[in-house]
Amino acid sequence: SDRIMFYIQESMANYFGRAAWSAVPLLTMHDFEGLAAWAAKFYGTHAKPHWLSVKTLHDLSGSRLPLGKFTDDLDTALKKLSGENIAAESRVKDYVFSKSRTEVRVVLACWSSS
């Protein structure tokens, strides 16, 4: 069978609640594909901005693109996630690449401080 079942302890289930099993809103997960979807999910697991290596993001995403193309696509994806129609939990408030474009710092709208 292709079905996988797992059990969650009641204390853990109470911690998350009935509908809060993901930090990423369902609409965001379904409205985007590719790198934009991955970036929304990735940054949704963070609580504050950090400078991150574009190479590290490239590796974590599983992308097979050359690093330069990935950097361009990441820029495009972050622009897509900056739209006012994007849920605050996933909306990119601001992002900046280092001068060399080897690092990026992303700030989500839902984060209290940057």
N, C-alpha and C positions, 0 to 999 in steps of 0.2 A: 504494500500500500504506500501511496505517496503522502500519507497524512502523518504529521508529527504532532504529538500531544505533549504538553508540559504543564506542570502544576506550579502555581504561585502560592507561597505562604500567605495566609490571611493578613499578617502584619505588613507584608510588602504590598499586597493589593490595596490595602487601606491607605498606604502612603501615596500611591499614584492616583487613586480614585477610579471611578468608572470610565471616564472618558479622557484621561490625561496620560495616555501611554506613550505619547510622542511630544517632543518639544516643537515639532514642526507641524503647523496646521495642515489638515488633510488637503485643503484646496491648493496650498503651495506644492504639496507632493504631486498632485495630479495636473497642475497647470504648467509645469515646467518639465523639461526633459534634458538629458545630457548633463553638461557641466553646470548649468544653472540649478537643476534639481539637486545635483550632488552638493554644490556649494550651499544651498539653502539648508540641507540636512546637516552638513558638516558644521556650519556656523551656528546652527540651532542647538548644538551640543555644548556651546561655549557660553560663558557668562560675561566676558569682557574682551575688549580688543587686545590683540597681541600682534607684533610683527612676526610674520611667518615666511619661511623660505618658499619661493615659488616652486623650487625643485621638490621640496617636501610635499607640497600640495599636489604636484604632478604625480609623485610616487603614491601618495595616499589615495588619489582618485582612480588609480589604475589606468590612466590615460596612456595611449601608445603614440600620441602626437609628439613631434619634435618639441623641445622645451619652448622655443620661440613662438611656435604656433599655439601651444597650450597657453602661454602668457597672454597672447592676443585674445584667445577664446575665453580665458578667465576674465579679462577686462570686459568683454561683451556680456558675459554671464552676470557679472556684478552690476553692470548697467541695467540689465533686465530686472534684476532684483531690487533696483532702486525706485521703481515706479510707485506712485502714490496709491495705486490699487492693490499693492501687495500687503498682506497682513503684517502688522508691526513685528510679530515674532520672527519673520523672515525678511522683512524689508531692510535693505542696506541703506543706512542713513548717510554713510560716507565711506570712502575707501581711497587709499593712496598707495601707489607703487613707489619704491625707492627709486632714486635717479637711475640706477643701473637696471631696474625692473627685475631684480633678483629676489626682492622681498615685497610683501604686501601687508597692509594693515586695514582690516575691515571693521566697521562699526555698525551694529544693527540698531534699528530704531527702538527696540525694546530694552536695550541696555541703559541703565540709569546714568552712567557716566562714561566718558570716553577719555 
